[in-house]
Amino acid sequence: MLPRRKKRLLLSPGKTQSLQQQSPGIMWMRRDRLVVTLILATGFIADLYFNILPKVQEKYFKNDCTCQDFKTTGESNSSSRDYWQNPSTDTRLPITSEAGTLLSAQTQTGAIGSQLQRLFSHPLYNIQTPDLRPEEYLLQREETLNYYIRKVSRWNRHQRYYNTAANISATAQVVSFEPESSWVKFHMGINRYALYSRDDPNIDQLLKDMGKIDIINADYTQDEKILKGICDCTQVVKPSGHHLKLSLKFQDFGKAMFKPMRQERDEETPEDFFYFIDFQRHNAEIAAFHLDRILDFRRVPPVVGRFINITKDILNTTRSEDLKSVFFTSPANNVCFFAKCLYMCKTEYAVCGNPDMLEGSLSAYVPGLTLAPRFSIPNPWIRSYTFANKEEWEVNPHYCDTIKQLYPYNSGNRLLNIIDMAIFDFLIGNMDRHHYEIFTKFGDDGFLLHFDNARGFGRHSRDEISILAPLTQCCIVKQSTLLRLKLLSQAEFRLSDLMRESLLRDNLPLVLTEPHLLALDRRLQRILKAVQKCVKKYGEPHVVAEDITETQQHGHVTAR
């Protein structure tokens, strides 16, 4: 007699076959459960390691050690360089006190005061530059002072001749050279890294001086003189009647470029306007200087707003007969003037006072070409200044691959500086960056001068993403620039709030309207998203160019 178990198997062959057919499905179900369990366990472990444990350690096991083995790169990839996965990523770096010890970021950012004061106390704004050697300054003091003394002497001599011929008091406009003048200090402080140092108190003094010192002479700027009253209107390079600026000389012999008010604050550039026929806005020059300072570029010369009496400060001080000839009185009894160029020699293109007072921007001059020669170089991402044509970068998404093979963009930091400039221009909405300038003395790695920003802040309702082409096509950015942009995107240091506070220091009221300030925050987020997209595509080591290093022997964090 067979055992019961075998008997049951023999009596149920169909059922046995059915179970054998189902067994592979059951096996796969069990494997799926195992895979899901492993995935959940992996996610939990990662969350525990990267999120929970660091918070527990920060709360209960704080390390107050002031060790000097801080790394900005390499070993700290999982924490200090994790820019994207955690929006509250710490962007702080240690900095040194006078005694050489590393101070905590909390100590540095705990400064009591305005948001600007807290920002400029942040470690990212106290990264030390290497000690400057005398040859790393733009000008040599003795040679420069002798040059300015000769210029002042020549000015006074010519002024006496002019006053005698015109029967004007000979002592009215005599100037004396003061080596401690704020404009002289500004010129002497220019170095291979920036136009001025972060903590230079002289810049604020220069702004005050430009805003109040008496004006002793007015004239057309050098590029306006070159036109000689004749313009080639077959080349659309300047707008009809919108390009008007003057060179003003102060009682202390300093000089500034004056751009008059041409557009009301709440006006936007019409949608149908091409970028090359847009207005030049005085308030854009002022705001660009403040933004450049907040970004820590320091490549825009100091700019201040001022109300000018165009009769007293321009008409009565100029020796240019060309300039005198373009003054007239409007039907509303306001004093007006316009530029000399033929296509602008029309009263509808004039600027008028109320009746004499006119607001404008004053931009400090950098040293002249005799003392400090400069290169003017076409922007690789220059736009087509015609109504129909497009440049190669506008139709070729791989344009940057070509640029990277060309001198001087194939080495050094020139291309990175171009991308800094593109980020700056995108924030202000400036599409008119056709050239850039560098000081000849500093060679290929010299910083780019961000001149002529008057076509910025024209439309707050539109973000012209094509301005970011150098960034989006090359997909590289300086580490220091990226860290500061991330810092300015945080609530504690929101860019619009910092700009609002900074602009309150200017002489003119309401330099930027609220929509323009809020547009800065929106555009900043678009820049960060563009970098994030590059990081996802190429990886962070390829995108983020390290320009912050640590001097091991002193524990100093420095900028390369």
C-alpha positions as CSV (number, residue, x, y, z in Angstrom):
1,M,0.0,0.0,0.0
2,L,1.4,3.4,-1.0
3,P,1.9,6.1,1.5
4,R,-0.8,8.7,1.7
5,R,1.3,11.6,0.4
6,K,2.3,9.8,-2.7
7,K,-1.2,8.6,-3.3
8,R,-2.4,12.1,-3.3
9,L,0.2,13.1,-5.8
10,L,-0.7,10.2,-8.1
11,L,-4.4,11.0,-7.8
12,S,-3.8,14.7,-8.7
13,P,-1.5,15.0,-11.8
14,G,-3.4,18.0,-13.3
15,K,-3.0,20.0,-10.1
16,T,0.7,19.2,-9.9
17,Q,1.2,20.4,-13.5
18,S,-0.7,23.6,-12.8
19,L,1.5,24.4,-9.8
20,Q,4.7,23.7,-11.8
21,Q,3.5,26.2,-14.5
22,Q,2.8,28.9,-11.9
23,S,6.0,28.6,-10.0
24,P,8.1,31.0,-12.3
25,G,5.5,33.8,-11.8
26,I,5.6,33.3,-8.1
27,M,9.4,33.4,-8.2
28,W,9.4,36.7,-10.1
29,M,6.9,38.3,-7.6
30,R,9.3,37.4,-4.8
31,R,12.2,38.9,-6.6
32,D,10.2,42.2,-7.3
33,R,9.5,42.4,-3.6
34,L,13.1,42.0,-2.8
35,V,14.1,44.7,-5.3
36,V,11.5,47.2,-3.9
37,T,12.7,46.4,-0.4
38,L,16.4,47.1,-1.4
39,I,15.4,50.4,-3.1
40,L,13.5,51.6,-0.1
41,A,16.3,50.6,2.2
42,T,18.9,52.4,0.0
43,G,16.8,55.5,0.0
44,F,16.4,55.4,3.8
45,I,20.1,54.9,4.3
46,A,21.0,57.8,2.0
47,D,18.5,60.1,3.7
48,L,19.8,59.1,7.0
49,Y,23.4,59.7,6.0
50,F,23.1,62.9,4.0
51,N,20.2,64.6,5.7
52,I,19.3,63.3,9.2
53,L,22.8,62.6,10.6
54,P,24.3,66.0,9.6
55,K,21.4,67.8,11.3
56,V,21.8,65.7,14.4
57,Q,25.5,66.4,14.5
58,E,25.0,70.1,13.9
59,K,22.5,70.3,16.7
60,Y,24.1,68.1,19.4
61,F,27.8,67.7,18.4
62,K,28.8,71.1,17.1
63,N,32.5,71.3,16.3
64,D,33.9,74.7,17.2
65,C,37.4,73.8,16.2
66,T,39.2,76.5,14.2
67,C,41.3,73.9,12.3
68,Q,43.2,75.3,9.3
69,D,42.7,72.3,7.0
70,F,39.6,73.7,5.3
71,K,39.4,72.7,1.6
72,T,37.3,74.5,-1.0
73,T,37.7,71.7,-3.4
74,G,38.5,68.0,-3.7
75,E,38.0,66.4,-0.2
76,S,34.8,68.5,0.5
77,N,32.9,67.6,-2.6
78,S,30.1,66.0,-0.7
79,S,29.4,69.1,1.4
80,S,30.8,72.4,0.4
81,R,30.3,71.9,-3.3
82,D,26.9,70.3,-3.3
83,Y,25.2,73.3,-4.9
84,W,22.0,71.9,-6.2
85,Q,20.5,69.1,-4.1
86,N,19.9,71.2,-1.1
87,P,18.7,74.8,-1.6
88,S,20.0,75.8,1.7
89,T,23.6,74.7,0.9
90,D,26.1,76.6,2.9
91,T,28.0,79.1,0.7
92,R,30.2,80.4,3.5
93,L,33.9,80.2,3.5
94,P,36.3,80.8,6.4
95,I,38.3,84.0,6.3
96,T,41.2,85.3,8.4
97,S,41.4,87.9,11.1
98,E,44.5,90.1,11.4
99,A,46.0,87.6,13.7
100,G,45.7,84.9,11.0
101,T,43.1,82.7,12.7
102,L,40.2,81.4,10.8
103,L,37.0,83.0,12.0
104,S,33.7,81.2,11.8
105,A,31.1,82.3,9.3
106,Q,28.6,83.0,12.1
107,T,31.1,85.5,13.6
108,Q,31.6,87.2,10.3
109,T,27.9,87.4,9.3
110,G,26.8,88.4,12.8
111,A,27.6,92.0,12.2
112,I,25.0,94.4,13.4
113,G,23.7,96.8,10.8
114,S,22.2,97.0,7.3
115,Q,21.9,94.2,4.9
116,L,24.7,95.6,2.8
117,Q,26.9,95.7,5.9
118,R,26.1,92.1,6.6
119,L,26.7,91.1,3.0
120,F,30.1,92.8,2.9
121,S,31.0,91.1,6.2
122,H,30.3,87.7,4.7
123,P,33.3,85.5,4.1
124,L,32.7,85.4,0.4
125,Y,33.2,89.2,0.3
126,N,36.4,88.9,2.4
127,I,38.4,86.5,0.3
128,Q,41.9,87.8,0.3
129,T,43.8,88.7,-2.9
130,P,47.5,88.0,-3.0
131,D,49.7,90.8,-1.7
132,L,50.1,93.3,-4.6
133,R,53.6,94.1,-5.9
134,P,54.2,97.7,-7.1
135,E,54.1,96.5,-10.7
136,E,50.7,95.0,-10.3
137,Y,49.1,98.5,-9.8
138,L,48.0,100.2,-13.0
139,L,49.9,103.4,-12.3
140,Q,53.2,104.3,-10.7
141,R,52.8,107.1,-8.1
142,E,55.7,109.4,-8.9
143,E,55.2,109.3,-12.7
144,T,51.5,109.7,-12.4
145,L,51.6,112.7,-10.1
146,N,54.2,114.4,-12.3
147,Y,51.9,113.8,-15.3
148,Y,48.9,115.3,-13.6
149,I,50.8,118.3,-12.3
150,R,51.9,119.1,-15.9
151,K,48.3,118.7,-17.1
152,V,47.0,121.1,-14.4
153,S,49.7,123.6,-15.2
154,R,48.8,123.4,-18.9
155,W,45.1,123.8,-18.1
156,N,45.6,127.0,-16.1
157,R,47.9,128.4,-18.8
158,H,45.3,127.8,-21.5
159,Q,42.6,129.1,-19.2
160,R,44.4,132.4,-18.7
161,Y,44.7,132.9,-22.4
162,Y,41.0,132.1,-22.9
163,N,39.9,134.4,-20.1
164,T,42.0,137.2,-21.4
165,A,40.6,136.9,-24.8
166,A,37.0,136.7,-23.5
167,N,37.4,139.4,-20.8
168,I,36.6,136.9,-18.0
169,S,38.0,137.1,-14.5
170,A,41.4,135.3,-14.6
171,T,41.0,133.8,-11.1
172,A,37.5,132.3,-11.5
173,Q,38.5,128.9,-12.8
174,V,42.1,128.5,-11.7
175,V,42.7,125.0,-10.2
176,S,45.4,123.5,-8.1
177,F,46.4,119.9,-8.1
178,E,45.9,117.9,-4.9
179,P,47.5,114.5,-4.7
180,E,45.0,113.4,-2.0
181,S,42.0,114.2,-4.1
182,S,39.5,111.3,-4.3
183,W,39.8,110.9,-8.1
184,V,43.6,110.6,-7.8
185,K,43.3,108.0,-5.1
186,F,40.8,106.1,-7.3
187,H,43.3,106.1,-10.2
188,M,46.2,105.0,-8.0
189,G,44.2,102.2,-6.5
190,I,43.4,100.4,-9.8
191,N,45.2,97.0,-9.9
192,R,45.3,93.8,-11.9
193,Y,42.3,92.4,-10.0
194,A,39.7,95.3,-10.0
195,L,39.2,99.0,-10.3
196,Y,39.1,99.3,-6.5
197,S,39.4,97.2,-3.4
198,R,36.4,96.0,-1.5
199,D,37.1,98.0,1.6
200,D,38.3,101.2,-0.1
201,P,36.7,104.1,1.8
202,N,37.8,106.5,-0.9
203,I,35.1,105.2,-3.4
204,D,32.3,106.6,-1.2
205,Q,34.2,109.9,-0.9
206,L,34.6,110.0,-4.7
207,L,30.9,109.6,-5.1
208,K,30.2,112.4,-2.7
209,D,32.7,114.7,-4.4
210,M,31.3,114.0,-7.9
211,G,27.8,114.8,-6.5
212,K,28.7,118.3,-5.2
213,I,32.0,119.7,-6.4
214,D,31.8,122.7,-8.7
215,I,31.9,122.1,-12.4
216,I,34.5,124.3,-14.2
217,N,34.3,123.0,-17.8
218,A,32.0,121.0,-20.1
219,D,32.8,119.6,-23.5
220,Y,31.8,116.8,-25.9
221,T,33.4,113.4,-25.1
222,Q,36.3,112.3,-27.2
223,D,34.3,109.8,-29.3
224,E,31.7,112.6,-30.1
225,K,34.5,114.9,-31.2
226,I,35.9,112.2,-33.6
227,L,32.6,112.4,-35.5
228,K,33.4,116.0,-36.4
229,G,29.7,116.6,-37.1
230,I,29.6,114.0,-39.8
231,C,27.9,110.6,-39.3
232,D,27.7,107.6,-41.7
233,C,24.0,106.7,-41.4
234,T,24.5,103.7,-43.6
235,Q,26.0,102.0,-40.6
236,V,23.4,101.6,-37.9
237,V,25.6,101.9,-34.8
238,K,24.1,104.8,-32.9
239,P,20.5,105.7,-32.3
240,S,18.9,108.8,-33.8
241,G,19.1,111.5,-31.1
242,H,19.5,109.1,-28.2
243,H,23.3,109.1,-27.9
244,L,24.2,112.2,-26.0
245,K,27.0,112.6,-23.4
246,L,29.3,115.3,-22.1
247,S,32.7,115.4,-20.4
248,L,32.6,117.5,-17.3
249,K,35.7,118.8,-15.4
250,F,35.5,119.6,-11.6
251,Q,37.2,122.2,-9.5
252,D,39.6,119.5,-8.2
253,F,40.5,118.6,-11.8
254,G,38.6,115.3,-11.7
255,K,36.5,114.4,-14.7
256,A,33.2,112.6,-15.2
257,M,31.0,111.6,-18.1
258,F,27.6,113.1,-17.9
259,K,24.6,111.3,-19.4
260,P,21.3,113.3,-19.1
261,M,17.9,111.9,-18.3
262,R,16.1,110.8,-21.4
263,Q,13.4,108.5,-20.2
264,E,11.0,108.5,-17.2
265,R,11.6,105.8,-14.6
266,D,8.3,104.0,-15.2
267,E,8.7,103.9,-19.0
268,E,9.7,100.7,-20.7
269,T,11.5,100.4,-24.0
270,P,8.9,99.7,-26.7
271,E,8.7,96.1,-27.9
272,D,9.4,97.1,-31.5
273,F,12.6,98.9,-30.7
274,F,15.9,97.3,-31.8
275,Y,18.5,97.2,-29.1
276,F,20.7,99.6,-31.1
277,I,18.1,102.4,-31.2
278,D,17.2,102.1,-27.6
279,F,17.5,105.1,-25.2
280,Q,20.6,105.6,-23.1
281,R,19.3,105.8,-19.5
282,H,21.2,107.7,-16.8
283,N,19.6,105.7,-14.0
284,A,20.8,102.5,-15.7
285,E,24.4,103.7,-15.4
286,I,23.9,104.4,-11.7
287,A,22.2,101.1,-10.9
288,A,24.8,99.2,-12.9
289,F,27.6,100.5,-10.7
290,H,25.7,99.5,-7.5
291,L,24.9,96.0,-8.9
292,D,28.6,95.5,-10.0
293,R,29.7,96.4,-6.5
294,I,27.2,94.0,-4.9
295,L,28.3,91.2,-7.2
296,D,31.9,92.0,-6.1
297,F,33.1,92.4,-9.7
298,R,34.2,96.0,-9.2
299,R,34.7,96.5,-12.9
300,V,32.3,99.5,-13.4
301,P,33.8,102.9,-12.6
302,P,32.0,104.8,-9.8
303,V,28.8,106.5,-10.9
304,V,26.6,108.9,-9.0
305,G,23.4,110.8,-9.9
306,R,23.3,114.6,-9.8
307,F,21.1,117.5,-10.7
308,I,22.9,119.8,-13.1
309,N,22.1,123.5,-13.9
310,I,22.7,123.2,-17.6
311,T,23.1,127.0,-18.0
312,K,25.5,127.5,-15.2
313,D,27.4,124.2,-15.3
314,I,27.5,123.6,-19.1
315,L,26.7,126.6,-21.2
316,N,28.6,129.1,-19.1
317,T,31.7,126.9,-18.6
318,T,32.2,125.4,-22.0
319,R,34.8,126.7,-24.4
320,S,33.5,124.6,-27.2
321,E,31.7,126.7,-29.8
322,D,30.1,123.6,-31.2
323,L,28.5,122.9,-27.8
324,K,27.4,126.4,-27.3
325,S,25.7,126.5,-30.7
326,V,23.3,123.6,-29.9
327,F,21.7,125.4,-26.9
328,F,18.3,126.9,-27.4
329,T,15.2,127.9,-25.4
330,S,12.1,125.7,-25.9
331,P,8.5,127.1,-26.3
332,A,8.0,126.2,-22.6
333,N,10.9,128.5,-21.7
334,N,13.2,125.6,-20.8
335,V,16.9,125.6,-21.6
336,C,17.7,122.7,-24.0
337,F,20.7,121.3,-26.0
338,F,21.4,118.5,-28.4
339,A,24.4,116.7,-29.9
340,K,26.2,118.1,-33.0
341,C,26.0,115.0,-35.3
342,L,23.9,115.6,-38.4
343,Y,21.3,113.0,-37.7
344,M,20.8,114.4,-34.2
345,C,20.9,118.0,-35.1
346,K,17.2,118.4,-34.5
347,T,15.3,120.0,-31.6
348,E,13.1,117.0,-31.1
349,Y,16.2,115.0,-30.1
350,A,17.2,117.6,-27.5
351,V,17.3,117.3,-23.7
352,C,15.8,120.1,-21.7
353,G,16.0,121.4,-18.2
354,N,13.2,122.5,-15.9
355,P,13.9,125.3,-16.7
356,D,17.6,124.9,-16.2
357,M,17.9,121.9,-13.8
358,L,18.4,118.5,-15.4
359,E,19.2,115.2,-13.7
360,G,21.8,112.8,-15.0
361,S,24.5,110.4,-14.2
362,L,28.2,111.2,-13.6
363,S,30.7,108.3,-14.3
364,A,34.2,108.7,-13.1
365,Y,36.9,108.6,-15.8
366,V,39.6,106.0,-15.6
367,P,43.2,107.2,-16.4
368,G,43.6,108.4,-19.9
369,L,45.2,106.4,-22.7
370,T,48.5,108.2,-22.4
371,L,48.9,106.9,-18.9
372,A,47.1,103.6,-19.1
373,P,46.6,102.3,-22.7
374,R,43.6,100.0,-23.2
375,F,42.6,97.4,-25.8
376,S,39.1,97.6,-27.2
377,I,38.2,94.1,-28.4
378,P,35.0,93.0,-30.2
379,N,32.8,90.8,-28.0
380,P,32.8,87.2,-29.4
381,W,29.1,87.2,-28.8
382,I,28.6,90.6,-30.5
383,R,25.1,91.1,-32.0
384,S,24.3,92.0,-35.6
385,Y,23.8,95.7,-35.8
386,T,21.5,95.5,-38.8
387,F,17.8,94.9,-39.1
388,A,17.9,91.4,-40.7
389,N,21.3,89.6,-40.3
390,K,22.3,87.3,-37.5
391,E,25.7,86.5,-36.1
392,E,27.0,82.9,-36.0
393,W,26.5,82.4,-32.3
394,E,22.8,83.1,-32.8
395,V,22.4,80.2,-35.2
396,N,25.1,77.8,-34.1
397,P,24.6,76.2,-30.6
398,H,28.2,74.8,-30.7
399,Y,29.7,78.2,-31.3
400,C,31.6,78.2,-28.0
401,D,33.6,75.1,-29.2
402,T,35.1,77.3,-31.9
403,I,35.8,80.2,-29.5
404,K,37.6,77.9,-27.1
405,Q,40.2,77.1,-29.8
406,L,41.0,80.8,-30.4
407,Y,43.5,83.0,-28.7
408,P,43.0,84.5,-26.1
409,Y,40.0,82.4,-25.1
410,N,41.9,79.1,-25.2
411,S,43.8,79.7,-22.0
412,G,43.7,81.9,-18.9
413,N,40.5,83.4,-17.5
414,R,39.4,85.6,-20.5
415,L,36.5,83.4,-21.4
416,L,35.4,83.2,-17.7
417,N,35.5,86.9,-17.5
418,I,33.4,87.1,-20.7
419,I,30.8,84.9,-18.9
420,D,30.9,87.1,-15.8
421,M,30.1,90.0,-18.1
422,A,27.3,88.1,-19.8
423,I,25.8,87.3,-16.3
424,F,26.0,91.0,-15.4
425,D,24.4,92.1,-18.7
426,F,21.6,89.6,-18.3
427,L,20.8,90.9,-14.9
428,I,20.5,94.5,-16.2
429,G,19.0,93.5,-19.6
430,N,21.8,95.1,-21.6
431,M,22.0,93.7,-25.2
432,D,24.4,96.3,-26.5
433,R,27.8,94.9,-25.3
434,H,29.5,95.0,-28.7
435,H,33.1,95.6,-27.4
436,Y,34.9,95.2,-24.1
437,E,38.1,96.9,-22.9
438,I,41.1,95.7,-20.8
439,F,44.1,97.6,-19.6
440,T,47.1,96.7,-21.8
441,K,49.4,96.5,-18.8
442,F,47.6,93.5,-17.3
443,G,47.8,91.4,-20.4
444,D,45.5,88.5,-21.3
445,D,44.4,87.8,-17.8
446,G,43.4,91.4,-17.0
447,F,39.9,92.0,-15.9
448,L,37.3,93.3,-18.3
449,L,36.0,96.9,-17.9
450,H,32.2,97.1,-17.9
451,F,31.9,100.4,-19.6
452,D,28.7,102.0,-21.0
453,N,25.7,100.3,-19.3
454,A,23.1,103.0,-20.2
455,R,21.0,100.6,-22.3
456,G,20.3,98.4,-19.3
457,F,17.1,98.3,-17.3
458,G,15.0,99.1,-20.3
459,R,12.3,96.4,-19.9
460,H,11.6,94.8,-16.6
461,S,8.8,92.6,-18.0
462,R,11.2,90.7,-20.4
463,D,14.2,88.5,-19.7
464,E,16.4,88.4,-22.8
465,I,17.8,84.9,-22.4
466,S,20.1,85.3,-25.5
467,I,22.3,87.6,-23.4
468,L,23.3,84.4,-21.5
469,A,24.6,82.7,-24.6
470,P,28.2,82.6,-23.4
471,L,27.1,80.8,-20.3
472,T,24.6,78.4,-21.8
473,Q,26.9,77.6,-24.8
474,C,30.2,77.2,-22.9
475,C,28.7,75.8,-19.7
476,I,31.5,77.1,-17.4
477,V,31.4,79.6,-14.6
478,K,33.7,80.8,-11.9
479,Q,33.2,79.2,-8.5
480,S,33.4,82.6,-6.8
481,T,30.7,84.0,-9.1
482,L,28.5,81.0,-8.6
483,L,28.8,81.1,-4.8
484,R,27.9,84.8,-4.6
485,L,25.0,84.3,-7.0
486,K,23.6,81.6,-4.7
487,L,24.2,83.7,-1.7
488,L,22.2,86.6,-3.3
489,S,19.3,84.2,-4.0
490,Q,18.8,83.6,-0.3
491,A,16.2,85.5,1.7
492,E,18.8,86.9,4.1
493,F,20.7,88.5,1.2
494,R,18.1,88.9,-1.5
495,L,19.5,90.8,-4.4
496,S,16.5,93.2,-4.8
497,D,16.7,94.1,-1.2
498,L,20.4,94.9,-1.3
499,M,20.0,96.9,-4.5
500,R,17.1,98.9,-3.0
501,E,19.2,99.7,0.1
502,S,22.3,100.6,-2.0
503,L,20.5,102.9,-4.4
504,L,19.1,104.9,-1.5
505,R,22.6,106.2,-1.0
506,D,22.5,108.0,-4.3
507,N,21.6,111.7,-4.7
508,L,18.7,111.0,-7.0
509,P,15.4,109.6,-5.8
510,L,14.0,106.3,-6.9
511,V,16.8,105.3,-9.2
512,L,15.0,102.0,-10.1
513,T,11.3,101.3,-9.8
514,E,10.1,98.3,-7.9
515,P,9.4,96.1,-11.1
516,H,13.0,96.5,-12.1
517,L,14.2,95.5,-8.7
518,L,12.0,92.4,-8.6
519,A,13.2,91.5,-12.1
520,L,16.7,91.1,-10.7
521,D,15.6,88.3,-8.4
522,R,13.8,86.6,-11.3
523,R,16.8,86.8,-13.6
524,L,19.1,85.6,-10.9
525,Q,17.0,82.4,-10.6
526,R,17.2,81.9,-14.3
527,I,21.0,82.1,-14.2
528,L,21.2,79.5,-11.5
529,K,18.9,77.2,-13.4
530,A,21.1,77.6,-16.5
531,V,24.1,76.6,-14.5
532,Q,22.2,73.7,-12.9
533,K,21.2,72.5,-16.4
534,C,24.9,72.5,-17.4
535,V,25.9,70.6,-14.3
536,K,23.4,67.9,-15.0
537,K,24.6,67.6,-18.5
538,Y,28.4,67.8,-18.1
539,G,29.0,67.3,-14.3
540,E,30.1,69.9,-11.8
541,P,33.9,69.5,-12.2
542,H,33.5,70.5,-15.9
543,V,31.2,73.4,-15.2
544,V,32.5,75.1,-12.0
545,A,35.9,76.6,-12.6
546,E,37.8,76.8,-9.3
547,D,39.2,80.2,-8.7
548,I,39.3,80.1,-4.8
549,T,42.3,78.5,-3.2
550,E,43.8,78.2,0.3
551,T,47.3,79.2,1.2
552,Q,48.2,76.2,3.4
553,Q,51.0,77.8,5.3
554,H,48.9,80.7,6.5
555,G,45.4,79.3,6.4
556,H,44.3,82.2,4.2
557,V,41.5,81.8,1.6
558,T,42.5,83.6,-1.5
559,A,41.2,84.3,-5.0
560,R,43.2,83.3,-8.0
